[in-house]
Amino acid sequence: MINEEIRDKEVRMIDQNGDQLGIMPIKQALELAELKQLDLVKIAPQAKPPVCKIMDYGKHRFEIAKKEKEAKKNQKVITIKEVRLSPTIEEHDLSVKAKNAIKFLESGDKVKVTIRFKGRQMNYTQSGMAVMDSFSALVGDICTIEKRPRVEGRSMIMILTPKN
């Protein structure tokens, strides 16, 4: 809230330099802000009495937007790439999938390794676990296992993250 939008009777005042001016009626606070040709901004509405500060509100909003933009620029979005295996995968196919996973991990993405069990393969989840172990051995030097292999429904899932 700024200027006339503030409906409290008394407010604790802070001037543009950050100095405490004490508790004063809202009319006096508005006059003081108008005298300095600045805005009266409520910065702590939950306090008793609410805290208001004299500042240039337009400049304040601009600086907040600038900080948010800077924070957004420094953020890195981590995506999850998926590598699908089968419980009966051959050694060469497994190494090709491992090379793809290494490429994803080196670019900074997480990798979700899934094995889909079809039909009677559900009875042989230990073969899927052996495939997951050999896959993690192939890519183990450049990643850490965030989530160990677990059976969820008809799939076995393992999540890998790149090492820092």
C-alpha positions in Angstrom: 0.0 0.0 0.0 1.2 3.5 -0.8 0.1 7.0 0.2 -3.7 7.4 0.6 -4.3 3.7 0.4 -2.9 3.3 3.9 -5.9 3.3 6.3 -4.2 3.0 9.7 -4.5 5.8 12.3 -0.9 5.6 13.5 2.3 4.3 11.8 5.9 3.8 12.7 7.9 6.0 10.4 11.3 5.4 8.7 12.7 8.1 6.4 14.5 7.5 3.1 17.9 7.2 4.8 16.6 4.4 7.0 16.4 6.5 10.2 13.6 5.9 12.7 11.2 8.9 13.0 9.0 7.3 15.6 5.2 6.7 15.8 3.0 9.4 14.3 -0.5 9.9 12.9 -1.0 9.0 9.3 -1.9 12.6 8.3 1.5 13.8 9.6 3.3 11.0 7.9 1.6 11.8 4.5 2.5 15.5 4.9 6.1 14.6 5.6 6.3 12.4 2.5 4.7 15.0 0.4 7.0 17.7 1.7 10.0 15.6 0.5 8.2 14.8 -2.8 8.3 11.1 -2.2 5.8 8.3 -1.5 4.8 6.8 1.9 5.0 3.0 1.5 3.7 0.4 4.0 6.6 -2.1 4.3 5.4 -4.1 7.4 1.6 -4.3 7.6 1.5 -7.0 10.2 3.5 -5.0 12.8 1.8 -3.1 15.6 1.7 -0.2 14.6 2.4 -0.8 10.9 5.8 0.3 9.6 5.9 2.8 6.7 8.9 4.2 4.9 9.4 7.3 2.8 10.8 6.3 -0.6 10.4 6.8 -4.3 8.0 3.9 -5.0 8.6 3.8 -8.8 12.3 3.5 -8.3 11.7 0.8 -5.6 9.5 -1.2 -8.0 12.2 -0.9 -10.8 14.9 -2.1 -8.5 12.9 -5.1 -7.3 12.1 -6.1 -10.9 15.8 -5.7 -11.8 16.8 -8.0 -8.9 14.2 -10.6 -10.0 15.5 -10.5 -13.5 19.1 -10.9 -12.4 18.1 -13.9 -10.2 16.2 -15.5 -13.1 19.3 -15.1 -15.3 21.6 -16.9 -12.9 19.2 -19.8 -12.5 19.9 -23.0 -14.2 17.0 -25.2 -15.3 17.7 -28.9 -14.7 15.8 -31.2 -17.1 15.3 -34.9 -16.7 16.3 -37.0 -19.7 15.0 -40.6 -19.9 16.9 -43.7 -21.1 14.8 -46.8 -21.6 16.2 -50.2 -21.2 14.7 -53.7 -21.4 15.5 -56.6 -19.1 16.9 -58.6 -22.1 19.1 -55.8 -23.6 22.4 -56.9 -25.2 25.8 -55.6 -24.1 26.5 -53.4 -27.1 23.0 -51.8 -26.9 23.6 -51.2 -23.2 26.9 -49.4 -23.9 25.2 -47.2 -26.6 22.5 -46.2 -24.1 25.2 -45.5 -21.5 27.1 -43.2 -24.0 23.8 -41.3 -24.5 23.3 -41.1 -20.7 26.9 -39.8 -20.3 26.2 -37.1 -22.9 23.1 -36.0 -21.0 24.9 -36.0 -17.7 27.8 -34.0 -19.0 25.4 -31.3 -20.3 24.1 -31.0 -16.7 20.8 -32.9 -17.0 19.5 -35.6 -14.7 18.9 -39.0 -16.2 16.0 -41.3 -15.5 16.8 -44.9 -16.3 13.7 -47.1 -16.8 13.2 -50.7 -17.5 9.7 -51.7 -18.6 8.6 -55.3 -17.8 6.1 -56.9 -20.2 4.0 -60.0 -19.5 5.9 -62.7 -17.7 9.1 -60.6 -17.4 7.5 -59.2 -14.2 8.5 -62.5 -12.5 12.1 -61.9 -13.3 12.8 -58.5 -11.9 16.2 -59.7 -10.6 17.4 -59.7 -14.3 16.2 -56.0 -14.5 18.2 -55.3 -11.4 21.3 -56.9 -13.0 20.9 -54.7 -16.1 20.6 -51.6 -13.8 23.7 -52.6 -11.9 25.7 -53.1 -15.1 24.4 -49.7 -16.5 25.3 -47.9 -13.3 28.8 -49.4 -13.5 29.2 -48.1 -17.1 28.2 -44.5 -16.1 29.2 -44.5 -12.4 32.4 -42.5 -12.7 30.6 -39.2 -13.9 27.4 -39.5 -11.9 25.9 -40.2 -8.5 22.8 -42.3 -8.0 20.1 -40.0 -6.6 17.4 -42.8 -6.4 18.3 -46.4 -6.2 16.6 -48.8 -8.7 13.0 -49.6 -7.4 10.1 -51.4 -9.0 7.1 -49.2 -9.4 4.2 -50.9 -11.1 5.5 -52.6 -14.2 8.7 -50.4 -14.4 12.0 -50.3 -12.6 13.2 -46.7 -12.2 16.6 -45.3 -11.2 17.6 -41.6 -11.3 21.2 -40.4 -11.9 22.5 -36.9 -11.3 25.8 -35.4 -12.6 28.7 -35.1 -10.2 29.8 -31.5 -9.4 
